[in-house]
Amino acid sequence: MFDLPLRGMRIARASVPPPQWNHGVHHACLSIVGQGAKSMRVGDDTYTIDESRMLVATADLPVTGRVTRARPAEPFLYAQLELDPARIAALTPVVFPRGLPKAVDCRALDTHDATPEIVDAIARLMQLMAQPDDLDLIAPLIVDEILIRLLRGPSGARVAQIGDAGSTTQRISRAVAWIRDHYLDPMVVDSLARQVEMSPSTFHHHFRAVTSMSPLQCQKVLRLQEARHLMCLSAMDARQACRSVGYVSASQFSREYARLFGDAPGRDVARLRGEAVPLSRVAP
């Protein structure tokens, strides 16, 4: 993934599908595929996007992703635009002057038809990268156009929640951020529920509805992702990484690591190092 001069916009390119799934934290964003295909998993759910389908993410959460269609003659081409809460908050009352429609569900990820209007707007943003004198003036207008079209689209009510700090989606997103920043700490779900101003039962219900996993599952995935980074980038062995991310049992760590990443820690890290696979804490 490569950052572009426009803040919050990234692109990716791949000539062949990678052999492994990549892991990271997905932020609120719009994902568009210009060519090829990609699949993403969160919890038990799988989402596939290609030239005809785009992905809208409305909260931060750990995901697994993999390019599934790419070849040298037709490489995978991908653009991602972060969704700015402040701009969404400003545009929502303009788009919905009579009040926001109720969200049918709160899932943080969903796919929809890639409309010609949004694809065209993303293409115009890409063209602006070669026009630095125009970028600061014109790019914000195009980004607002994209946000307005998203607000008017099938995910409009969910996208609007990004701009509302008190919405269910944003409160769960804050909970995920807390888990990510405090993955070493013991999880006290009742305390976390109080932080986001929910009862424990309501918190459990909404957390699973938004992220497709429980708070404890989320903590486990984030711990294992961090352990993988530590072993690859800090030359830790599995036992050291196990302790560093809060596991007490090395055997439990190895079992859960293999379940998530498909191999034992030592073999997985050796393969990543041998293939020089770049790791990022940001979603693939």
C-alpha positions in Angstrom: 0.0 0.0 0.0 1.4 3.4 -1.0 0.4 6.8 0.4 -0.4 9.5 -2.1 0.1 13.3 -1.7 -3.6 13.6 -0.8 -3.9 12.8 2.9 -5.9 9.7 3.5 -5.6 8.2 0.0 -3.6 5.1 -0.7 -3.1 2.8 -3.7 -1.9 -0.7 -4.2 -0.8 -2.8 -7.2 -0.1 -6.5 -7.5 1.0 -8.6 -10.5 0.2 -11.9 -8.9 -2.0 -13.0 -5.9 0.2 -13.4 -2.8 0.3 -16.9 -1.3 -0.8 -15.8 2.1 -3.5 -13.7 3.7 -2.4 -10.4 5.1 -3.5 -9.1 8.5 -4.1 -5.6 9.9 -6.5 -3.0 11.3 -9.0 -1.6 8.8 -10.0 2.1 9.3 -13.2 3.8 8.1 -12.7 4.1 4.3 -13.9 3.5 0.8 -12.1 0.8 -1.2 -12.3 0.7 -5.0 -10.8 -1.9 -7.3 -9.8 -0.7 -10.8 -8.8 -4.2 -12.0 -8.6 -7.6 -10.4 -10.3 -8.8 -7.2 -9.7 -8.9 -3.4 -11.3 -10.7 -0.5 -11.4 -9.6 3.1 -12.4 -11.5 6.2 -13.7 -10.1 9.5 -14.9 -12.6 12.1 -16.8 -15.3 10.2 -17.8 -13.0 7.3 -16.0 -12.7 4.0 -16.3 -9.8 1.5 -15.1 -9.8 -2.1 -14.6 -6.6 -4.2 -13.7 -6.2 -7.8 -14.3 -3.8 -10.7 -18.1 -4.0 -10.0 -18.2 -4.0 -6.2 -16.8 -1.5 -3.7 -16.3 -1.8 0.0 -17.4 0.7 2.6 -15.8 0.5 6.1 -17.4 2.6 8.8 -15.3 1.6 11.9 -11.8 0.5 12.9 -11.5 -3.3 13.2 -8.9 -6.1 12.6 -9.3 -7.8 9.2 -7.6 -10.3 7.0 -7.2 -9.5 3.3 -5.8 -11.1 0.1 -5.7 -10.2 -3.5 -7.4 -13.1 -5.3 -7.2 -12.1 -9.0 -4.1 -10.5 -10.6 -1.7 -11.3 -13.4 1.2 -9.5 -15.0 -0.9 -8.5 -18.1 -3.8 -7.4 -15.9 -2.4 -6.4 -12.5 -4.6 -5.8 -9.4 -5.2 -2.0 -9.1 -6.7 -0.7 -5.9 -7.5 2.7 -4.3 -8.5 3.5 -0.7 -9.9 6.8 0.6 -10.2 7.3 4.4 -13.6 8.8 5.4 -13.1 11.9 7.4 -15.5 12.2 10.4 -15.4 16.0 10.5 -16.4 16.3 6.8 -19.1 13.7 7.2 -20.5 15.5 10.2 -20.6 18.8 8.2 -22.3 17.2 5.2 -24.8 14.9 6.9 -27.3 17.7 7.8 -27.1 19.0 4.3 -27.8 15.6 2.7 -30.4 14.8 5.3 -32.1 18.1 6.2 -35.2 16.3 7.6 -33.2 13.9 9.8 -31.1 10.8 9.3 -32.8 7.6 8.2 -32.4 4.7 10.5 -29.5 2.3 9.8 -30.8 -1.2 8.8 -27.7 -2.8 10.4 -24.4 -1.6 12.0 -21.9 -3.9 10.3 -18.6 -2.1 10.0 -17.9 -3.6 6.5 -20.2 -3.9 3.6 -20.0 -4.1 -0.2 -22.1 -2.3 -2.8 -22.2 -1.8 -6.6 -19.3 0.5 -7.6 -21.4 3.3 -9.1 -20.0 5.1 -12.2 -20.2 8.4 -10.4 -18.0 7.3 -7.5 -15.6 5.5 -9.8 -15.3 8.6 -11.9 -14.7 10.8 -8.8 -11.9 8.5 -7.7 -10.4 8.6 -11.2 -10.4 12.4 -11.1 -8.7 12.3 -7.7 -6.0 10.1 -9.1 -5.5 12.4 -12.1 -5.0 15.3 -9.7 -1.9 13.6 -8.2 -0.1 14.8 -11.4 -1.3 18.4 -10.9 0.1 19.5 -7.5 -0.9 23.1 -8.1 -4.6 22.0 -8.3 -4.5 19.3 -5.6 -5.1 21.5 -2.5 -7.9 23.5 -4.2 -9.8 20.8 -6.1 -9.3 17.6 -4.2 -11.4 18.6 -1.2 -14.3 19.3 -3.6 -14.1 15.9 -5.1 -13.8 14.2 -1.7 -16.9 16.0 -0.6 -18.6 14.8 -3.8 -17.7 11.2 -2.9 -18.9 11.6 0.7 -22.2 13.0 -0.5 -22.7 10.1 -2.9 -21.9 7.6 -0.2 -24.3 9.4 2.2 -27.0 9.1 -0.5 -26.2 5.5 -1.2 -27.1 2.1 0.4 -24.7 2.7 3.3 -25.7 6.3 3.8 -27.1 5.9 7.3 -24.0 3.9 8.4 -21.6 6.3 6.8 -23.4 9.2 8.6 -22.6 7.5 11.9 -18.9 8.1 11.3 -19.5 11.8 11.9 -21.5 11.3 15.1 -19.3 10.6 18.1 -22.3 9.3 20.0 -23.4 6.8 17.4 -23.2 3.1 18.1 -20.6 2.6 15.3 -18.3 5.3 16.7 -18.6 4.1 20.3 -17.7 0.5 19.2 -14.9 2.0 17.1 -13.5 3.7 20.3 -13.8 0.4 22.1 -11.7 -1.3 19.4 -9.2 1.5 19.6 -8.9 1.0 23.3 -8.4 -2.7 23.0 -5.7 -2.1 20.3 -3.9 0.4 22.5 -4.2 -1.7 25.7 -3.9 -5.2 24.3 -1.5 -6.2 27.1 -4.1 -5.3 29.8 -6.6 -7.8 31.1 -10.0 -7.3 29.5 -12.7 -6.2 31.8 -15.7 -6.0 29.5 -18.0 -4.2 32.0 -15.4 -1.5 32.4 -15.0 -1.1 28.7 -18.8 -0.9 28.3 -18.9 1.9 30.8 -16.2 3.8 28.9 -18.5 3.9 25.8 -21.6 4.5 27.9 -23.4 1.2 27.3 -24.7 -1.5 29.6 -22.6 -4.7 29.4 -25.4 -6.6 27.5 -25.9 -3.8 25.0 -22.2 -3.5 24.5 -21.8 -7.2 23.8 -24.7 -7.1 21.3 -23.5 -4.0 19.4 -19.8 -5.0 19.5 -20.6 -8.3 17.7 -23.1 -6.5 15.3 -20.5 -4.0 14.2 -17.3 -6.2 14.2 -18.6 -9.7 13.7 -16.6 -10.8 16.8 -16.7 -10.6 20.5 -14.5 -8.2 22.5 -12.3 -11.1 23.7 -12.0 -12.4 20.1 -11.0 -8.9 19.0 -8.3 -8.7 21.7 -7.0 -12.1 20.8 -6.6 -11.2 17.1 -4.9 -7.9 17.9 -2.5 -9.6 20.3 -1.6 -12.2 17.7 -1.1 -9.6 15.0 1.2 -7.7 17.3 3.1 -10.8 18.1 3.7 -11.5 14.4 5.0 -8.0 13.9 7.4 -8.4 16.9 8.8 -11.6 15.7 9.3 -10.4 12.1 10.5 -6.9 12.8 12.2 -7.2 16.3 13.8 -10.6 15.9 11.9 -12.0 18.9 11.3 -15.8 19.2 7.9 -17.2 19.8 8.3 -17.5 23.5 9.4 -13.9 23.9 6.6 -12.6 21.6 4.1 -14.8 23.6 5.0 -13.0 26.8 5.2 -9.6 25.2 1.6 -9.6 24.0 0.1 -10.9 27.3 -0.1 -14.6 26.8 0.7 -16.8 29.9 0.6 -20.2 28.1 3.0 -20.7 25.2 1.1 -23.7 24.0 -2.2 -21.7 23.9 -0.3 -19.0 22.0 1.0 -21.4 19.4 -2.4 -23.0 18.9 -4.2 -19.7 18.5 -1.4 -18.3 16.3 -1.6 -21.3 13.9 -5.4 -21.0 13.8 -5.2 -17.4 12.7 -2.2 -17.4 10.5 -2.2 -21.0 9.2 1.1 -22.2 10.6 3.1 -22.4 13.7 4.8 -19.2 14.8 8.4 -20.3 13.9 7.5 -21.6 10.4 5.2 -18.7 9.6 7.8 -16.0 10.5 10.6 -17.9 8.7 8.5 -17.9 5.6 7.7 -14.2 5.9 11.3 -13.4 6.3 12.4 -15.7 3.5 9.8 -14.1 1.1 10.6 -10.6 2.4 6.9 -10.0 2.9 6.3 -6.4 4.1 4.2 -6.2 7.2 2.0 -3.3 8.2 -0.3 -2.7 11.1 -2.7 -1.0 8.7 -5.2 -3.3 7.0 -4.1 -5.0 3.8 
